[in-house]
Amino acid sequence: MSFRGQLIKAGIDSNGTDIEIFDGSLTLNEDNKLIFRDSGCYIYSNADGYLTIEADTGLIIAAAFSFTGTLTVGTAVTGIDFTGDFTNTIKFSSYTPDSDGSSGAALLRAGTYTVPLTESTNYQGGIFRMYLETSGVSSYNKGAFICLKTTGAKGIHGVCSLVEVLAQAVAGPTSVYAGQFVAHLNSATAKIASGGGLPELVGIWTKITSEVGSTIAASTRACALWVDNQLNGTVSGEEYGIFATCGGSKVDAFIGFETTSSGWTNLFYFDETAYDQDPVGTATVSGGTADKYLKVSLNGTAYGIQLYAI
């Protein structure tokens, strides 16, 4: 490390150490120029226009801080640590995308589809982990809330998840979940109050709604839940559209129906692509006169629910 320029003593810090500023440069390499040094803290710039702050412990920002450009945090146990009280810890006041595609511009990014972040540990890692506990007595918290709006023809998808199993040299993972939602009473004294207008303990709520006067084109479909299977490889085990399990107390029913309108026109609807396919059979049910039936398996035994034209 070589010195060039004139050393200027700018003052003395609270520990009695001289605060030094170089009128010239401290050559860390051929491009870096020292601007400020004080007791283990260095601020220097380089020919590419980057300003670098190095400190033995870290950087503390005690008031409002703004800058234009790129902030790069080097190797650290905690890159940025927010310890104060904030109305908004991080706030984005504008958003102007400047690239397209699935790896295009984003407010927050961790890798891309073609170049993701990688890790090879055996502990439960992840991209984001957030924990919050509340002691409030009214209203509710939303752990993660996303609101998307559109005024044009561009589609909007509120929350998307894609998990992929790549090529495997040995046995693959034992579990692959694109989403996991658990509502848990985590104590013998935990309680759920009654009197709400909606179900009070729900794992996941899906709903579609519209205002009077709005329209949905005749060629489209609307549904509160879309279940879609498309496994083109070998499935040696079982495959279901919906797999239901239960434990603890005996469940009143697999599906509970309640309506504030006129109910459902049909319990099941098989359209022109499905009405003559499994599980709709065309053979006569023994003891009946109908020529169609639905296949049902009860503990491995096949049964037929008789269908009549009405």
TACORHU-V88796 format. One record per pair of residues at least 12 apart in sequence whose C-alpha atoms are under 7 Angstrom apart, sorted by sequence separation. I is the first residue (numbers start at 1). J is the second residue. If there is no record, write none. Layout:
# TACORHU-V88796
I;J, I;J
This chain:
# TACORHU-V88796
8;20, 9;21, 22;34, 32;44, 33;45, 42;54, 146;158, 229;241, 280;292, 281;293, 293;305, 294;306, 7;20, 8;21, 22;35, 32;45, 33;46, 41;54, 42;55, 228;241, 280;293, 281;294, 293;306, 7;21, 8;22, 21;35, 22;36, 32;46, 41;55, 227;241, 280;294, 292;306, 293;307, 7;22, 8;23, 21;36, 31;46, 40;55, 41;56, 163;178, 279;294, 280;295, 292;307, 6;22, 7;23, 20;36, 21;37, 31;47, 40;56, 162;178, 208;224, 279;295, 290;306, 5;22, 6;23, 20;37, 161;178, 207;224, 290;307, 5;23, 6;24, 19;37, 20;38, 183;201, 206;224, 290;308, 5;24, 19;38, 183;202, 206;225, 4;24, 5;25, 183;203, 4;25, 182;203, 285;306, 3;25, 4;26, 181;203, 3;26, 181;204, 2;26, 3;27, 2;27, 1;27, 1;28
